[in-house]
Amino acid sequence: MSDQPQPTTQYYPPPQPASGGSNVKIAILFGAVVALLAANVYLFLQLDTVRQDMGKMREGLQTEIATLREASSVTAQTQRRAAETLRDELETARRQAAMAVGQAKTDADAKVTELNKRLAEETKRGAQLAATQQALKSEVTDVRKEASETKEKLGATATEVGTVKSEVASTKSELEKTIATLKSVQGDLGVTSGLVATNGKELSALRALGERNYFEFNLGKTKAPQKVGDVALLLKRTDQKKNKYTVEVYADDKRTEKKDKNINEPVQFYTSKAKIPYEIVVNEVRKDTIVGYLATPKVTSAR
């Protein structure tokens, strides 16, 4: 143990504040604490109100967003359906337009083919008519030559020769007039017919042309078909007042009914023997009887 002396600690008591000043400070401090608490409570209430408003606003925004999404979805679906509908309508319109163009082209081609065929037939008919006229001229020349020879042999007078020439010229003129009055008519199959005769005189003129074979008939109602040319006909009924008739045609082992046909109407049908149609022309309809002719092509082929 050390023998040095220990220092002595002297105690000083703390100063005591004045009694009146201490109470004021405590009151101020307490008021500040109360004000701070009140401010905190007010701020807490304000924050709670703001929080509730924010929650309501968020719910409203979510509702609006959901509504907008739903409306957008509905609008998108509607637009998609409308687009699909327009696409389908456009495709349908394209198909219809393509079909219309194809049909128009087909109709045009068919019309051109028909016109070419008719032109060829008319050209052929014109050539045949020219050949017939040339043959008539040749016949007139032969007649004139024969008349001249007869005059020389028999010593006929110039008056007799003139009479023969006049008769020949008259016959030629009458035949040409008859041919000129004949008309081409469209048949019931839509094919333009040859010249159609309405009486015996015109039929003789057609025979003179030599374009077709002609078979006259006087067909009455019978149980069995009657042979006319290389076909058979069976009269079914007649309407004398309306000049109409119904007949059955038997050709190539087939039966074809031609119903309610008019007089002088080319009734056409095809056979395996020719490329152009046969034609029946009835000039007169009587009670249970028809009178007319069958025209067949000059050129035929074997079955």
KAPEBEL-V828791 format. One record per residue. N is the residue number from 1. SS is DSSP state (2 for helix, 1 for strand, 0 for the rest). OMEGA is omega in whole degrees, -180 to 180 (NA if undefined). D_FIRST is the distance of its C-alpha to the first C-alpha in Angstrom with 2 decimals. Layout:
n = {N/N}
ss = {SS/SS}
omega = {OMEGA/OMEGA}
d_first = {D_FIRST/D_FIRST}
//
This chain:
n = {1/2/3/4/5/6/7/8/9/10/11/12/13/14/15/16/17/18/19/20/21/22/23/24/25/26/27/28/29/30/31/32/33/34/35/36/37/38/39/40/41/42/43/44/45/46/47/48/49/50/51/52/53/54/55/56/57/58/59/60/61/62/63/64/65/66/67/68/69/70/71/72/73/74/75/76/77/78/79/80/81/82/83/84/85/86/87/88/89/90/91/92/93/94/95/96/97/98/99/100/101/102/103/104/105/106/107/108/109/110/111/112/113/114/115/116/117/118/119/120/121/122/123/124/125/126/127/128/129/130/131/132/133/134/135/136/137/138/139/140/141/142/143/144/145/146/147/148/149/150/151/152/153/154/155/156/157/158/159/160/161/162/163/164/165/166/167/168/169/170/171/172/173/174/175/176/177/178/179/180/181/182/183/184/185/186/187/188/189/190/191/192/193/194/195/196/197/198/199/200/201/202/203/204/205/206/207/208/209/210/211/212/213/214/215/216/217/218/219/220/221/222/223/224/225/226/227/228/229/230/231/232/233/234/235/236/237/238/239/240/241/242/243/244/245/246/247/248/249/250/251/252/253/254/255/256/257/258/259/260/261/262/263/264/265/266/267/268/269/270/271/272/273/274/275/276/277/278/279/280/281/282/283/284/285/286/287/288/289/290/291/292/293/294/295/296/297/298/299/300/301/302/303}
ss = {0/0/0/0/0/0/0/0/0/0/0/0/0/0/0/0/0/0/2/2/2/2/2/2/2/2/2/2/2/2/2/2/2/2/2/2/2/2/2/2/2/2/2/2/2/2/2/2/2/2/2/2/2/2/2/2/2/2/2/2/2/2/2/2/2/2/2/2/2/2/2/2/2/2/2/2/2/2/2/2/2/2/2/2/2/2/2/2/2/2/2/2/2/2/2/2/2/2/2/2/2/2/2/2/2/2/2/2/2/2/2/2/2/2/2/2/2/2/2/2/2/2/2/2/2/2/2/2/2/2/2/2/2/2/2/2/2/2/2/2/2/2/2/2/2/2/2/2/2/2/2/2/2/2/0/0/0/2/2/2/2/2/2/2/2/2/2/2/2/2/2/2/2/2/2/2/2/2/2/2/2/0/1/1/1/1/0/0/0/0/0/1/1/1/1/1/0/0/0/2/2/2/2/2/2/2/2/2/2/0/0/1/1/1/1/1/1/1/1/1/0/0/0/0/0/1/1/1/0/0/1/1/1/1/1/1/1/1/1/0/0/0/0/1/1/1/1/1/1/1/1/0/0/1/1/1/1/1/1/1/1/1/0/0/0/0/1/1/1/0/0/0/0/0/0/0/0/1/1/1/1/1/1/1/1/1/0/0/1/1/1/1/1/1/1/1/1/0/0/0/0/0/0}
omega = {-179/180/-179/-177/-180/178/-176/-180/-179/-179/177/179/-179/-178/180/179/179/-175/-176/-178/-180/180/180/-179/-180/180/180/180/180/179/180/179/179/179/179/179/180/179/179/179/-180/179/180/179/179/179/179/178/179/179/179/179/179/178/179/-180/179/178/179/179/178/178/180/179/178/179/179/178/180/179/179/178/179/180/179/178/179/179/179/177/179/179/178/179/179/178/178/180/179/179/177/178/178/179/180/179/179/179/180/179/179/180/179/178/179/179/-180/178/179/179/179/179/180/180/177/179/179/179/179/180/179/178/179/180/178/178/179/178/178/178/178/179/177/178/178/177/178/178/178/178/179/179/178/179/178/179/179/179/178/179/-179/-177/-174/-179/180/-179/179/179/180/178/178/178/179/178/-179/179/179/179/179/179/180/-179/-179/179/179/178/179/179/-179/-179/-180/-177/172/-177/177/-178/-177/175/179/180/179/-175/169/179/-175/177/-180/178/-177/180/179/177/176/177/177/178/179/177/176/-179/-176/171/-176/180/179/178/172/-166/176/180/179/179/-177/178/179/-176/175/-174/179/175/178/-179/178/180/-178/-180/177/174/-172/-178/-178/-178/178/180/176/-177/175/-179/179/180/-179/180/178/178/179/179/175/-168/174/178/-178/176/180/175/178/178/-169/173/-178/172/-180/-176/-173/179/177/-172/166/-179/173/177/179/-178/-176/177/177/176/179/180/172/-178/-180/-179/175/178/-179/-180/176/-177/176/179/179/178/NA}
d_first = {0.00/3.77/6.43/8.94/11.11/11.81/15.42/17.93/20.46/23.96/26.51/30.05/32.64/35.16/38.45/41.14/44.42/47.62/49.34/52.79/51.67/49.51/52.54/54.73/52.33/52.01/55.81/56.30/53.78/55.49/58.91/57.79/56.52/59.81/61.84/59.95/60.58/64.22/64.53/63.03/65.44/68.34/67.39/67.06/70.50/71.95/70.49/71.92/75.30/75.20/74.22/77.18/79.51/78.33/78.93/82.41/83.13/81.98/84.18/87.08/86.57/86.42/89.59/91.32/90.18/91.50/94.74/95.06/94.42/97.03/99.50/98.81/99.37/102.59/103.74/102.96/104.86/107.76/107.86/107.65/110.52/112.50/111.91/112.98/116.03/116.95/116.44/118.73/121.32/121.20/121.64/124.51/126.11/125.79/127.43/130.19/130.76/130.90/133.34/135.44/135.57/136.50/139.17/140.54/140.75/142.46/144.92/145.61/146.20/148.49/150.40/150.80/152.04/154.49/155.75/156.21/158.11/160.30/160.93/161.96/164.27/165.79/166.27/167.89/170.06/171.10/172.01/174.02/175.75/176.59/177.95/180.01/181.43/182.24/183.97/185.94/186.95/188.03/190.04/191.66/192.53/194.02/195.99/197.28/198.22/200.00/201.76/202.89/204.14/205.91/207.53/208.76/210.06/211.69/212.56/210.62/210.87/208.12/207.90/207.08/204.42/202.94/202.89/200.98/198.49/198.12/197.47/194.90/193.17/193.26/191.75/189.01/188.25/188.15/185.84/183.49/183.47/182.67/179.81/178.47/178.33/176.20/172.48/169.30/167.36/163.88/164.06/162.08/159.63/158.82/160.80/163.34/166.70/169.73/172.71/173.72/177.37/178.42/182.08/184.51/185.40/181.78/181.24/184.17/182.54/179.29/181.27/182.80/179.33/178.60/174.85/174.70/176.73/178.06/179.14/180.82/180.53/181.90/179.33/179.97/177.78/177.99/175.93/175.42/174.29/177.09/176.87/176.85/176.47/173.80/171.93/172.85/172.72/172.75/173.51/171.38/172.33/173.97/173.74/176.99/176.09/172.79/174.11/171.24/171.22/168.93/169.62/167.94/167.87/167.92/166.84/164.91/164.93/162.96/163.93/162.96/163.86/164.82/164.69/166.36/167.58/169.86/173.17/173.10/169.37/168.46/166.94/164.99/163.70/162.60/163.95/162.86/165.99/165.15/162.24/163.81/164.57/167.88/169.26/171.33/173.18/175.12/177.77/179.20/177.90/180.54/180.39/178.89/179.76/178.19/180.00/178.27/177.33/174.65/173.52/171.98/170.68/173.06/170.44/169.09/167.41/167.87/165.34}
//
